[in-house]
Amino acid sequence: MAAVLAVPLCLAAVTGCGSMICKDSAICGDGNKGNDLRSGGGGNAGGREPRPGAESPSDGLEPGDDLGREPRTTPGTVRFSGEVLITAEIDLDSDPPGHSDASNPLVSGGTDLYYFPLSMTGISSMVTTAEWKDDRTPTRAECDDSLVRYAVTGAVDMWSEVGTSLCVRTSEGRTAFVHLRERAETGYMLDVVTWEKDR
């Protein structure tokens, strides 16, 4: 007899949010708006209303981040995109890319690419590079993949042919794309894209 009485009680608990067992429970969901965890209704002490002015998780903050912290940049965020004339050593991490602060361009520490008009006719690198063979501009992910697969480290190569394209890992760890667009009187005109580092 006890087993027969237990069956209706169990069914009421499982199937209905109107039952005494489920009435004040947070598990009722949409059927009981007062207890819906998403609505933060009055019937559920666990459903919190957002603080006024609080940022939502979609604003670039990770769970546990302080709201005052600067949002994280996504891997595809472009730091610089444009043309750059290279006539000596150049730092791709500066915005816009410009003359390197390194006193000796043959010592890594700010110099990413360099051009010596008196001693050579092309561009060389102090950092990791990988030649990009496609005619289109790659995404950052594609450049990163190319650098993993085909990386050449240090000043072991020189590029002088107009139309050559390179993926570059800069001295500060950013990813950049460089295209030798045309030969200039004092160097090369480059098309450059530099992406931000992950935060």
C-alpha positions in Angstrom: 0.0 0.0 0.0 2.9 2.4 0.8 4.4 1.8 -2.6 1.1 2.6 -4.3 0.9 6.0 -2.5 4.6 6.8 -3.3 4.1 6.7 -7.1 1.8 9.7 -7.4 4.0 11.8 -5.0 7.1 11.0 -7.2 5.3 11.8 -10.4 4.2 15.1 -9.0 7.7 16.0 -8.0 9.2 15.1 -11.3 6.6 16.4 -13.8 5.0 19.5 -12.3 6.4 22.8 -11.1 3.1 23.4 -9.5 3.6 20.7 -6.9 4.5 21.4 -3.3 7.9 19.8 -3.8 8.8 22.0 -6.8 7.0 25.2 -6.0 9.9 27.0 -4.3 12.7 25.2 -6.2 15.1 26.8 -8.7 14.8 23.7 -10.9 11.4 24.6 -12.3 12.8 26.8 -15.1 10.6 28.6 -17.5 7.4 27.1 -16.2 7.7 29.2 -13.0 8.8 32.7 -13.8 9.2 33.6 -10.1 11.9 30.8 -9.7 13.5 31.1 -13.2 17.3 31.3 -12.6 17.6 33.5 -15.7 15.0 36.0 -14.7 16.3 36.5 -11.1 12.7 36.5 -9.9 11.7 37.1 -6.3 10.9 33.5 -5.7 14.5 32.4 -6.1 17.1 33.8 -3.7 19.8 32.4 -6.0 18.8 34.5 -9.0 20.8 37.7 -8.8 20.0 40.9 -10.6 23.1 42.4 -12.4 24.6 45.3 -10.6 23.9 48.7 -12.2 26.7 49.6 -14.6 28.2 46.1 -14.5 29.7 44.9 -17.7 28.4 41.7 -19.3 30.7 38.7 -19.9 30.5 39.5 -23.6 32.5 42.7 -23.2 35.8 41.0 -23.6 36.3 40.1 -19.9 37.1 36.6 -18.8 35.2 35.1 -15.8 37.0 36.2 -12.7 38.5 39.3 -14.3 38.2 42.7 -12.5 35.6 44.9 -14.2 38.1 47.7 -14.2 40.6 45.8 -16.2 41.1 46.5 -19.9 39.2 44.1 -22.1 41.2 41.3 -23.7 42.1 41.8 -27.4 41.2 39.1 -29.8 43.9 37.4 -31.9 42.7 39.1 -35.0 42.9 42.7 -33.8 45.0 44.8 -36.2 47.5 47.1 -34.6 48.7 48.7 -37.8 47.9 48.4 -41.5 49.4 50.6 -44.2 52.5 51.4 -46.3 56.0 51.8 -44.8 59.2 52.9 -46.4 62.2 51.0 -45.2 65.5 52.7 -45.7 67.4 51.3 -42.7 66.5 49.1 -39.7 62.8 49.1 -38.8 60.7 48.1 -35.8 57.4 46.6 -36.7 56.1 46.7 -33.1 55.9 50.5 -33.1 52.7 52.1 -34.3 53.2 53.1 -37.0 56.3 50.9 -37.8 59.4 53.1 -37.9 63.1 53.4 -37.3 64.4 50.9 -34.7 65.8 52.2 -31.4 68.5 49.6 -31.4 71.9 51.3 -31.7 73.3 48.3 -33.6 70.8 46.8 -36.1 72.7 43.5 -36.1 71.8 43.0 -32.5 68.2 42.0 -31.8 66.3 44.3 -29.6 63.8 46.3 -31.6 65.0 45.7 -35.1 62.7 43.4 -37.1 63.8 44.1 -40.7 66.7 46.0 -42.1 68.0 47.4 -45.3 71.6 48.6 -46.0 71.8 50.5 -49.3 75.6 50.5 -49.4 76.3 46.8 -48.7 73.3 44.9 -50.0 70.4 45.2 -52.4 67.6 43.6 -50.3 65.8 43.3 -47.0 67.0 41.0 -44.2 65.5 40.0 -40.9 66.7 39.8 -37.3 63.6 37.8 -36.3 61.6 34.7 -37.3 60.1 34.9 -40.8 58.3 32.6 -43.2 57.8 33.4 -46.9 54.1 33.7 -47.8 53.5 32.4 -51.3 49.8 33.4 -51.9 48.9 36.6 -53.7 46.3 37.6 -51.1 46.9 39.1 -47.6 46.7 36.3 -45.0 44.8 36.4 -41.7 46.8 36.4 -38.5 45.9 32.7 -37.9 47.3 31.9 -41.4 50.5 33.8 -40.7 50.9 32.1 -37.3 50.5 28.7 -39.0 53.0 29.6 -41.7 55.5 30.7 -39.0 55.1 27.3 -37.3 55.5 25.3 -40.5 58.1 27.2 -42.4 59.9 29.5 -40.0 63.4 30.8 -40.7 65.1 32.4 -37.7 67.6 35.3 -37.9 69.4 37.0 -40.7 69.9 34.0 -42.9 68.0 35.2 -45.9 67.6 38.3 -48.0 64.6 39.4 -50.1 64.9 41.8 -53.0 62.3 40.7 -55.5 59.3 43.0 -55.7 56.2 41.1 -54.9 57.8 39.0 -52.1 55.6 38.5 -49.0 56.6 37.5 -45.5 55.0 36.5 -42.3 57.1 37.9 -39.4 57.3 37.2 -35.7 58.4 40.5 -34.3 61.0 41.1 -31.6 58.1 41.7 -29.1 56.3 38.6 -30.2 53.6 40.1 -32.4 52.6 38.6 -35.8 53.1 40.8 -38.9 52.7 40.5 -42.6 55.1 42.4 -45.0 54.8 42.7 -48.8 57.6 44.2 -50.8 55.4 46.4 -53.1 58.0 48.4 -55.0 61.6 49.4 -55.0 62.2 53.0 -54.0 65.1 55.3 -54.6 66.3 54.8 -51.0 64.9 51.4 -50.1 61.6 49.6 -50.5 58.0 50.5 -50.1 56.3 47.9 -48.0 52.7 47.0 -47.3 52.5 46.1 -43.6 49.9 44.6 -41.3 50.8 44.1 -37.7 48.4 42.3 -35.3 48.2 42.8 -31.5 49.5 40.2 -29.1 47.0 38.2 -27.1 46.4 39.6 -23.6 
